[in-house]
């Protein structure tokens, strides 16, 4: 079952399942940051209001704003 990045807590590991079809503008940006399908990542930190979210993917840390994170469909690893 696909969930949103905001549904994961710090310390959890997720896998990119896909992208929200309504957010095609963010899709290309997420792909260029290494968030391709089946890429595994871990949630490092979530800001108090949920924006931004810091994840580690492919050996580097990445901060995603709420709009970018909402375009990403994930599943728990």
C-alpha positions as CSV (number, residue, x, y, z in Angstrom):
1,X,0.0,0.0,0.0
2,X,1.4,3.4,-1.0
3,X,1.6,6.1,1.6
4,X,2.9,9.7,1.7
5,X,6.3,10.6,3.0
6,X,4.7,12.6,5.9
7,X,3.3,9.3,7.2
8,X,6.8,8.0,8.1
9,X,8.5,8.9,11.3
10,X,12.2,9.7,11.9
11,X,14.2,6.5,11.9
12,X,11.9,4.6,9.5
13,X,13.1,3.3,6.2
14,X,11.0,3.8,3.0
15,X,11.1,2.9,-0.7
16,X,9.9,5.2,-3.5
17,X,6.8,3.6,-5.0
18,X,5.9,6.4,-7.5
19,X,4.7,9.9,-7.9
20,X,1.4,11.7,-7.5
21,X,0.1,12.2,-11.1
22,X,-1.3,15.7,-10.2
23,X,2.2,17.0,-9.3
24,X,4.1,16.4,-12.5
25,X,6.1,19.6,-12.0
26,X,7.7,18.1,-8.9
27,X,8.2,14.6,-10.5
28,X,11.2,15.7,-12.7
29,X,12.8,17.5,-9.8
30,X,12.5,14.5,-7.5
31,X,13.9,12.3,-10.2
32,X,16.9,14.6,-10.6
33,X,17.6,14.4,-6.9
34,X,17.9,10.6,-7.1
35,X,14.4,9.7,-5.9
36,X,13.8,7.1,-8.6
37,X,11.4,4.2,-8.2
38,X,12.5,1.5,-5.7
39,X,15.2,3.9,-4.3
40,X,15.5,3.2,-0.5
41,X,15.8,6.1,1.9
42,X,15.6,6.7,5.6
43,X,13.8,9.6,7.3
44,X,16.3,11.5,9.5
45,X,14.3,14.5,10.8
46,X,10.9,16.1,10.4
47,X,10.5,19.8,11.3
48,X,7.9,20.5,14.1
49,X,5.2,21.6,11.5
50,X,6.2,18.9,9.0
51,X,8.1,21.2,6.7
52,X,10.8,20.4,5.7
53,X,11.5,16.6,5.9
54,X,15.2,15.5,5.9
55,X,15.9,12.1,4.3
56,X,19.0,10.2,3.4
57,X,19.0,8.6,-0.1
58,X,21.9,7.2,-2.1
59,X,24.4,8.3,0.6
60,X,23.5,12.0,0.8
61,X,21.0,14.0,2.8
62,X,18.1,15.8,1.2
63,X,15.6,18.2,2.6
64,X,12.2,18.2,1.0
65,X,9.6,20.9,1.3
66,X,6.0,19.9,2.0
67,X,4.8,20.3,-1.6
68,X,7.7,18.1,-2.9
69,X,7.2,15.5,-0.2
70,X,3.5,15.3,-1.0
71,X,4.2,14.5,-4.6
72,X,6.2,11.4,-3.5
73,X,4.4,8.0,-3.0
74,X,6.3,5.6,-0.7
75,X,6.0,2.3,1.1
76,X,7.6,1.1,4.3
77,X,10.7,-1.1,3.7
